[in-house]
Amino acid sequence: MTSSSTLTSVELGDGLVVSPQGYGGMSLTPVYGPIDPDDALRTLTHAVDSGVTFIDTANGYGDGLSEEIIARLIRTRRDEVQLASKFGIVRAAGSAPAASGATARTCTSRST
């Protein structure tokens, strides 16, 4: 199914045009409770079918689960969405998130 584009669009910066409402990939992970990856993909697909064209994620969401589910969608619908992904943030137990150049290099090497 292709996007019905029921939402209007907004411009973010130099020509990046997206839907005014995006989809936050953290909801594709068990951070809010148990999830089924197939159900999560159906939810994401419904959002894109409804006109959402901006998807935000991070490799830390569900230890990469969010990006894995989004990858399943964009295999066939990449031209319909703009994807933003944060990376390089690590959280040690009981501490605030931290980032480093080494962590960023590790994360980008995994994205091939």
Stockholm file with secondary structure:
# STOCKHOLM 1.0

chainA/1-112         MTSSSTLTSVELGDGLVVSPQGYGGMSLTPVYGPIDPDDALRTLTHAVDSGVTFIDTANGYGDGLSEEIIARLIRTRRDEVQLASKFGIVRAAGSAPAASGATARTCTSRST
#=GR chainA/1-112 SS CCCCCCSCCEEETTTEEECSSCEEGGGGSGGGSCCCHHHHHHHHHHHHHTTCCEEEEETTGGGGHHHHHHHHHHHHHGGGCEEEEECCEECCTTSCCEECHHHHHHHHHHTC
#=GC SS_cons         CCCCCCSCCEEETTTEEECSSCEEGGGGSGGGSCCCHHHHHHHHHHHHHTTCCEEEEETTGGGGHHHHHHHHHHHHHGGGCEEEEECCEECCTTSCCEECHHHHHHHHHHTC
//
